[in-house]
Amino acid sequence: MRLKSSIWVAAYLRRCQTEGVYGAVLRRGAEEAGAVFVRVARLNGTATLYAPAPQTEYEDSRPVERVFVPATPEPVPEPAIDERMAKEIRFDPDVWIVEIEDRAGRHFLDIARK
């Protein structure tokens, strides 16, 4: 069984904190199963966005762990991320948006590998 989104986000922020990286919830989504997007701000006006991996990236049809894919191939201007997230919210108002601030772009996420 997969963790509730609210519990996963709290644990993820704690993980970042233990690494000395600041993180915060920008938008609180559905407690049970809202999709989580992670925005990694580089503190220079650019950011990278990580989105939930599509089901095809998982080994099982019902994944237990959360896996992410880069939604931007490299850091982009932060307003571009804002626009993308506005579209996601219109599509699914239950999404979570978590922001991490790290000049090196560390994110501490499990990333889907092709």
N, C-alpha and C positions, 0 to 999 in steps of 0.2 A: 504494500500500500504506500502511496506517495504522501509525503508530508504536506500538510496544509500550506498554502502560499504564505500566510502570515508567519508561521513557524519557520519556514525556510528562509524568508527575508530576515527575520531576527537573527537566525544562526549565521547567515551570510554576513550581515553587518558586524557581528561579533568576530567572525573570522578576519575580516578586513581590519578591525580595530586591533586585533592581536598582532597584526603585521605593521601597525603604525600608520594605517591608511584611513582617512576620514571617509565615512559613507553616511548617507541619509536617504530616507524615503521621500521622494518628491511627490508621488501619488500613491495613495493606498487603494488597492483594488479589492476584489472579492476575497474574503478570508479563506474560503475553502480551496478554490482552484483557479484563481485569477492568474493569467499569464504574467510572467515577470520579465521585464526588460531592464538591462543594466547599462547605464550610461557612464563611461569612464572619461571624466574631464581631465585634460592634460594641464589645466591652469594657464594656458596660453591662448585661449579662445577657440581651441579645437577639442573635439571629443570623439570617442569611438562608441558605437552602439552594439550591444550584444542582445540577440533575440532568442527566444526559445527555439530549439532545433525542431525541424519537422519530424513527424512520426517516422518517416523513412530512415532517419539517422539512428534510430534506436534498434537494439537487437530484438527486443520484445515488442509485441503489439501494444502492451500497456506498460510503459516505463515506470520504474520505481524512482530512479534518480532524475534530476533535472540536468539537461545538457543544453548548451548554448552554441550558437553560430554567430560569427561577426556579421552584423547587418550593414556595416560599412567596412570596406577593405582596408582602409587606413584612416587616420584621424581626419575629420572634416570640420568645417566651421560649426560652432554650436547651434546657430539658428537652423541649419539643415537638420540637425537631430530634433530640434523643437518641432519643425514642420512634420517630420516623419512620425513623431509621437502624437501629434494632434490628429493625424490620420488614423493611427492605431486606436486612439481613444474613441473617435467617431465610429470606428468599426466594432470595437469591443470596449465598452465603458468599464469593464471589470479588471482592466490591466493594472499592474503595479509598475511603477518606475522608480528604480533605485539609482542614485548617483554616487559614484566613487570619485574621489579627487586624488590623482596620483600623476605626477609629472612623467614618470616612467611608463605609465599606461598599464600597470599591473592590475589584474582583475580577479584573480583567484577563483575562476570559474572552470568547470569541466567543459571543454570545447569539443564539439563533434569533429572528428578527423575523417577525411575522405580517403 
